[in-house]
Amino acid sequence: MDSKQREGLRYAMNTQFRYKFYNQTEFPFLPSMGIRHIFQSFEAPQELGYIGMLHLWWTMEDNGIVYDNPRNFVKGTWHGEWFDKPEDGIRKALQLQKNDCFNPEKLIQVHRNYINDIQNKKTEDAIQQHLKEEEEMNDSLPDKKILLN
């Protein structure tokens, strides 16, 4: 694929990705949730090859756009850049991750522990409920006479 064809595909992928991205329900809230960088890789069929990796990042600035019916109440702009090799994009993502003020691996582990605690509590409650129902059922049965020879 020549550079002109690649640039055309990148423009189309960028436009289509941003259109879908901007129309998501959570889109206006991403910066407030700490999501300020998005990476998306694009591949074409074998004859065209790798299109590239798109990196979008959010900056808090007034872009001068005035909306009649504003959907997005946070002033800011999503900028973009393309990486020719996926390794370059991954390297950039790892660099950004190191510069974060929090450790995502620890946050994921805390979340997993929380979910496991909830699941264990639900399982324990279900077992207790089952044992209680079984005991009530046994109590409601008439006494059996034991036959001794």
MIMAR-296557 format. One line per field, with one value per residue: x, y, z of N, C-alpha, C, O, CB in turn; residue number from 1. Coordinates in steps of 0.1 Angstrom, whole numbers, plus 5000, padded with zeros to 4 digits. Glycine has a CB too. Example, Ala and Ser with C-alpha at 12.3 -4.5 7.8 and 13.67 -1.06 7.14 Angstrom:
2
n.c1: 5132,5128
n.c2: 4943,4978
n.c3: 5078,5071
ca.c1: 5123,5137
ca.c2: 4955,4989
ca.c3: 5078,5071
c.c1: 5132,5129
c.c2: 4967,5000
c.c3: 5078,5079
o.c1: 5142,5134
o.c2: 4967,5011
o.c3: 5085,5080
cb.c1: 5113,5141
cb.c2: 4955,4994
cb.c3: 5090,5057
i: 1,2
//
This chain:
149
n.c1: 5009,5006,5017,4998,4974,4974,4971,4946,4930,4935,4924,4897,4893,4898,4878,4855,4859,4860,4834,4817,4828,4823,4795,4789,4773,4787,4807,4809,4817,4841,4867,4864,4863,4889,4899,4918,4933,4931,4936,4936,4939,4942,4936,4939,4926,4947,4961,4964,4975,4988,4972,4976,4980,4958,4960,4942,4940,4930,4927,4923,4909,4896,4880,4867,4844,4809,4779,4745,4728,4741,4757,4779,4793,4817,4846,4869,4893,4898,4926,4946,4969,4988,5004,5028,5037,5026,5041,5052,5030,5022,5044,5042,5018,5025,5044,5028,5012,5030,5035,5011,4992,4983,4983,4973,4972,4971,4946,4929,4933,4923,4896,4890,4892,4872,4849,4851,4847,4821,4808,4815,4801,4774,4773,4776,4753,4734,4738,4733,4705,4695,4701,4685,4659,4658,4659,4635,4618,4622,4614,4587,4577,4560,4567,4587,4582,4603,4611,4618,4632
n.c2: 4988,5022,5054,5075,5061,5048,5071,5080,5058,5060,5085,5079,5058,5071,5091,5075,5060,5081,5091,5070,5068,5094,5093,5075,5067,5071,5089,5118,5117,5105,5119,5128,5104,5097,5087,5095,5089,5070,5041,5026,5000,4994,4971,4960,4941,4913,4920,4948,4953,4965,4992,5011,5024,5042,5069,5086,5115,5135,5169,5196,5223,5253,5250,5268,5261,5266,5254,5248,5231,5218,5188,5180,5190,5196,5214,5208,5190,5163,5151,5136,5110,5090,5058,5040,5014,4987,4983,5007,5022,5006,5009,5037,5037,5022,5039,5061,5049,5044,5069,5076,5086,5065,5029,5008,4979,4973,4985,4969,4944,4950,4954,4929,4914,4925,4918,4890,4887,4896,4876,4853,4858,4858,4831,4819,4828,4816,4789,4788,4795,4774,4752,4760,4759,4731,4721,4731,4717,4691,4693,4696,4672,4642,4624,4596,4563,4541,4509,4482,4451
n.c3: 5000,4992,5004,5000,4997,5022,5039,5031,5039,5067,5073,5068,5087,5111,5111,5111,5135,5154,5151,5160,5186,5197,5198,5218,5249,5273,5266,5271,5297,5301,5305,5331,5345,5344,5320,5296,5274,5245,5227,5195,5172,5137,5111,5078,5050,5039,5015,5016,5041,5073,5087,5108,5142,5161,5183,5206,5225,5253,5259,5282,5270,5256,5226,5210,5197,5194,5206,5197,5210,5235,5240,5253,5281,5291,5285,5261,5240,5218,5206,5180,5169,5147,5147,5130,5135,5155,5178,5185,5193,5215,5232,5237,5251,5274,5285,5291,5310,5330,5339,5352,5381,5396,5401,5377,5378,5405,5411,5396,5409,5434,5427,5417,5441,5456,5441,5443,5471,5473,5457,5472,5496,5486,5478,5503,5517,5501,5506,5533,5532,5518,5536,5557,5546,5541,5567,5577,5561,5569,5596,5593,5584,5594,5625,5622,5629,5644,5636,5655,5658
ca.c1: 5000,5014,5015,4986,4963,4974,4966,4932,4924,4936,4914,4884,4892,4898,4865,4845,4861,4856,4819,4812,4833,4816,4781,4787,4766,4797,4817,4812,4822,4854,4878,4861,4866,4903,4902,4923,4940,4924,4944,4929,4947,4934,4942,4931,4929,4961,4967,4966,4984,4985,4969,4982,4974,4953,4961,4935,4942,4921,4933,4913,4911,4885,4883,4861,4832,4797,4769,4732,4722,4753,4757,4792,4794,4831,4853,4881,4895,4904,4936,4949,4981,4989,5016,5030,5040,5019,5051,5054,5018,5023,5055,5036,5008,5032,5050,5017,5008,5040,5034,4999,4994,4978,4988,4961,4972,4966,4932,4923,4934,4913,4883,4888,4890,4858,4839,4852,4841,4806,4804,4816,4790,4762,4773,4774,4739,4726,4740,4725,4691,4692,4701,4673,4647,4659,4656,4621,4611,4624,4606,4573,4574,4556,4577,4587,4583,4614,4607,4629,4628
ca.c2: 5000,5034,5064,5082,5051,5047,5083,5080,5048,5065,5095,5072,5051,5081,5097,5065,5057,5092,5092,5060,5072,5106,5090,5066,5074,5075,5097,5131,5115,5098,5126,5129,5091,5095,5081,5106,5083,5059,5035,5016,4995,4991,4963,4959,4927,4909,4927,4961,4953,4972,5006,5018,5025,5056,5073,5099,5120,5146,5180,5206,5236,5258,5249,5278,5257,5269,5244,5252,5222,5211,5174,5178,5202,5197,5220,5201,5186,5150,5151,5123,5107,5076,5050,5031,5001,4985,4983,5021,5025,4999,5016,5050,5033,5018,5051,5069,5041,5046,5083,5078,5087,5053,5017,5001,4965,4972,4988,4957,4934,4955,4952,4914,4910,4930,4909,4877,4888,4896,4862,4844,4862,4853,4817,4815,4831,4806,4777,4790,4795,4760,4744,4764,4753,4717,4719,4734,4706,4679,4695,4695,4658,4635,4616,4583,4553,4532,4495,4475,4437
ca.c3: 5000,4991,5015,4997,5000,5037,5045,5029,5049,5080,5075,5069,5100,5121,5110,5115,5149,5162,5150,5170,5199,5202,5200,5230,5261,5283,5260,5278,5311,5301,5312,5346,5350,5343,5307,5287,5263,5238,5216,5187,5161,5125,5101,5065,5044,5037,5003,5020,5053,5086,5085,5119,5155,5164,5196,5209,5239,5257,5266,5286,5264,5248,5212,5203,5191,5202,5203,5199,5219,5239,5247,5260,5290,5295,5274,5259,5227,5216,5196,5175,5161,5142,5148,5118,5140,5168,5189,5189,5201,5228,5239,5241,5261,5286,5290,5297,5322,5341,5344,5359,5395,5402,5395,5373,5382,5419,5411,5390,5419,5444,5421,5417,5455,5460,5434,5449,5484,5470,5453,5484,5505,5480,5479,5517,5519,5494,5513,5546,5529,5514,5548,5565,5539,5543,5581,5579,5555,5578,5608,5589,5582,5606,5630,5617,5639,5641,5639,5661,5658
c.c1: 5009,5010,5002,4974,4962,4968,4951,4924,4924,4926,4900,4882,4891,4884,4854,4846,4856,4840,4813,4816,4825,4801,4778,4781,4777,4807,4819,4818,4836,4865,4876,4864,4881,4908,4905,4931,4933,4934,4936,4937,4938,4942,4933,4933,4944,4968,4971,4976,4979,4983,4976,4975,4971,4954,4953,4938,4934,4929,4922,4916,4898,4888,4875,4848,4820,4786,4755,4725,4734,4751,4769,4794,4808,4839,4867,4882,4902,4914,4940,4963,4981,5003,5017,5031,5032,5029,5053,5042,5018,5033,5050,5026,5014,5039,5040,5012,5017,5039,5021,5001,4988,4983,4975,4961,4967,4951,4924,4922,4924,4899,4880,4885,4876,4848,4839,4846,4826,4801,4805,4804,4777,4761,4770,4759,4730,4726,4732,4710,4687,4691,4688,4660,4647,4655,4641,4613,4611,4615,4591,4568,4570,4567,4576,4589,4594,4610,4619,4624,4631
c.c2: 5012,5044,5071,5073,5049,5059,5084,5070,5053,5076,5089,5065,5061,5088,5088,5062,5068,5094,5083,5064,5084,5103,5080,5074,5079,5085,5110,5129,5109,5106,5127,5115,5088,5089,5093,5102,5071,5054,5025,5013,4991,4982,4962,4944,4925,4917,4942,4962,4962,4987,5015,5018,5040,5058,5086,5103,5133,5157,5190,5219,5240,5258,5259,5274,5260,5260,5250,5244,5213,5198,5173,5191,5204,5203,5213,5196,5172,5152,5137,5122,5093,5071,5040,5016,4999,4986,4998,5026,5019,5006,5029,5047,5030,5030,5060,5062,5043,5060,5086,5079,5075,5041,5009,4986,4964,4975,4975,4946,4938,4952,4937,4909,4914,4921,4895,4877,4888,4882,4852,4846,4857,4838,4812,4817,4820,4793,4777,4789,4781,4751,4748,4758,4738,4713,4721,4722,4694,4681,4693,4681,4651,4626,4602,4573,4543,4518,4488,4460,4431
c.c3: 5000,5002,5013,5001,5015,5044,5043,5038,5063,5083,5076,5082,5111,5122,5116,5130,5158,5162,5160,5184,5205,5205,5212,5241,5271,5278,5268,5292,5312,5308,5327,5352,5349,5329,5298,5275,5258,5227,5208,5175,5149,5116,5089,5060,5040,5025,5007,5032,5065,5083,5096,5132,5158,5179,5198,5223,5241,5264,5270,5281,5257,5234,5204,5196,5200,5197,5206,5210,5225,5245,5256,5268,5294,5283,5273,5244,5227,5204,5192,5168,5157,5144,5136,5123,5153,5180,5194,5197,5215,5237,5245,5253,5274,5293,5297,5310,5333,5347,5351,5374,5403,5395,5391,5377,5396,5419,5406,5401,5430,5439,5421,5432,5460,5454,5440,5463,5483,5466,5464,5494,5499,5481,5493,5521,5513,5501,5526,5543,5525,5527,5557,5559,5541,5557,5583,5572,5563,5591,5605,5586,5595,5611,5625,5629,5635,5645,5644,5662,5671
o.c1: 5019,4999,4995,4964,4951,4960,4944,4914,4915,4920,4893,4872,4883,4879,4846,4836,4850,4835,4804,4808,4821,4795,4767,4784,4775,4815,4831,4824,4841,4872,4886,4866,4885,4919,4896,4935,4929,4939,4929,4942,4926,4953,4921,4941,4951,4980,4979,4984,4967,4992,4982,4964,4979,4949,4957,4938,4933,4937,4912,4924,4890,4897,4877,4841,4820,4784,4753,4718,4736,4743,4768,4797,4810,4838,4874,4872,4911,4909,4938,4968,4974,5013,5007,5027,5032,5024,5054,5043,5014,5031,5052,5026,5010,5039,5042,5009,5013,5042,5019,5011,4989,4988,4968,4950,4959,4944,4913,4912,4917,4890,4869,4876,4869,4838,4829,4839,4818,4791,4796,4799,4768,4751,4762,4753,4720,4716,4725,4703,4676,4682,4682,4652,4636,4648,4635,4603,4601,4610,4584,4556,4575,4576,4565,4597,4595,4605,4629,4613,4628
o.c2: 5013,5042,5074,5078,5049,5057,5088,5073,5052,5076,5093,5066,5058,5089,5091,5061,5066,5097,5086,5063,5083,5110,5076,5086,5090,5090,5114,5139,5107,5100,5126,5114,5077,5085,5099,5110,5062,5062,5017,5022,4986,4985,4962,4937,4935,4921,4948,4971,4964,4993,5025,5011,5048,5050,5096,5094,5141,5154,5192,5227,5232,5265,5259,5282,5257,5259,5257,5249,5202,5197,5166,5201,5215,5197,5212,5196,5170,5154,5128,5132,5085,5078,5034,5007,5008,4990,5000,5033,5025,5007,5033,5054,5034,5031,5065,5069,5044,5061,5097,5074,5075,5042,5004,4980,4954,4969,4972,4939,4929,4947,4933,4901,4906,4917,4889,4867,4882,4878,4844,4836,4851,4832,4803,4809,4816,4786,4768,4783,4777,4743,4739,4753,4733,4703,4713,4718,4687,4671,4690,4678,4654,4621,4596,4576,4538,4516,4487,4458,4419
o.c3: 5008,5008,5022,5006,5021,5053,5052,5043,5071,5094,5085,5089,5121,5133,5124,5137,5168,5173,5168,5193,5217,5213,5214,5243,5276,5286,5271,5297,5323,5316,5334,5364,5353,5328,5292,5267,5266,5219,5214,5167,5152,5112,5091,5066,5039,5027,5001,5032,5066,5076,5092,5133,5157,5187,5192,5232,5232,5273,5263,5286,5253,5229,5191,5190,5212,5185,5216,5219,5220,5255,5266,5262,5301,5272,5282,5237,5235,5193,5199,5163,5163,5143,5134,5116,5161,5191,5206,5207,5225,5249,5257,5263,5285,5305,5308,5320,5345,5359,5357,5379,5415,5383,5399,5379,5399,5427,5411,5403,5436,5447,5425,5433,5466,5460,5442,5466,5490,5471,5465,5499,5506,5483,5495,5528,5519,5502,5529,5551,5530,5528,5563,5567,5544,5559,5590,5578,5564,5596,5614,5586,5605,5604,5624,5638,5624,5657,5637,5666,5673
cb.c1: 4990,5013,5026,4986,4965,4988,4973,4929,4931,4950,4915,4882,4904,4908,4861,4846,4876,4862,4814,4818,4848,4817,4775,4800,4757,4804,4813,4799,4812,4858,4879,4847,4858,4908,4890,4931,4955,4910,4957,4915,4956,4929,4945,4936,4920,4962,4958,4953,4997,4997,4954,4984,4983,4939,4975,4919,4957,4909,4943,4912,4923,4881,4879,4870,4832,4794,4770,4723,4711,4761,4757,4803,4785,4838,4856,4883,4903,4894,4949,4939,4994,4986,5018,5042,5055,5012,5065,5055,5005,5026,5067,5029,4999,5043,5057,5005,5006,5054,5035,4989,4987,4963,4996,4960,4987,4973,4929,4930,4948,4915,4882,4900,4901,4856,4843,4867,4845,4802,4814,4829,4789,4761,4787,4783,4735,4730,4755,4729,4688,4702,4713,4672,4647,4672,4664,4617,4617,4638,4609,4570,4586,4543,4576,4599,4570,4627,4601,4633,4636
cb.c2: 5000,5040,5073,5086,5038,5044,5095,5076,5035,5070,5105,5062,5042,5092,5102,5053,5054,5105,5090,5046,5075,5117,5084,5059,5064,5063,5101,5139,5107,5095,5140,5133,5080,5087,5072,5116,5080,5063,5028,5022,4983,5004,4948,4969,4925,4894,4926,4969,4959,4970,5009,5033,5019,5058,5075,5097,5122,5141,5188,5206,5236,5272,5235,5284,5241,5284,5231,5252,5213,5220,5163,5175,5201,5184,5235,5189,5196,5139,5159,5118,5111,5076,5043,5035,4998,4972,4978,5031,5021,4984,5019,5057,5022,5007,5060,5070,5026,5044,5092,5066,5100,5053,5009,5002,4960,4982,5000,4951,4933,4970,4958,4907,4916,4945,4909,4873,4901,4906,4858,4845,4877,4857,4811,4823,4845,4805,4774,4803,4805,4754,4747,4780,4756,4712,4728,4747,4704,4677,4709,4704,4650,4626,4616,4581,4545,4537,4489,4480,4429
cb.c3: 5012,4977,5016,4982,4993,5042,5039,5014,5047,5083,5062,5057,5101,5118,5096,5107,5151,5157,5136,5166,5198,5192,5188,5233,5267,5288,5246,5280,5319,5287,5306,5349,5342,5354,5301,5296,5267,5232,5222,5182,5165,5118,5107,5054,5032,5033,4991,5024,5048,5096,5086,5115,5166,5159,5201,5206,5242,5265,5258,5302,5254,5253,5207,5193,5188,5201,5210,5187,5213,5248,5236,5250,5301,5300,5277,5268,5218,5214,5201,5166,5170,5127,5162,5110,5142,5168,5185,5176,5194,5226,5230,5230,5256,5283,5279,5288,5318,5335,5332,5356,5400,5403,5405,5358,5381,5428,5401,5378,5425,5448,5407,5412,5465,5455,5419,5451,5491,5459,5441,5491,5507,5465,5475,5526,5515,5479,5516,5553,5517,5504,5556,5566,5524,5539,5590,5572,5541,5582,5613,5577,5575,5604,5646,5606,5642,5649,5626,5675,5648
i: 1,2,3,4,5,6,7,8,9,10,11,12,13,14,15,16,17,18,19,20,21,22,23,24,25,26,27,28,29,30,31,32,33,34,35,36,37,38,39,40,41,42,43,44,45,46,47,48,49,50,51,52,53,54,55,56,57,58,59,60,61,62,63,64,65,66,67,68,69,70,71,72,73,74,75,76,77,78,79,80,81,82,83,84,85,86,87,88,89,90,91,92,93,94,95,96,97,98,99,100,101,102,103,104,105,106,107,108,109,110,111,112,113,114,115,116,117,118,119,120,121,122,123,124,125,126,127,128,129,130,131,132,133,134,135,136,137,138,139,140,141,142,143,144,145,146,147,148,149
//
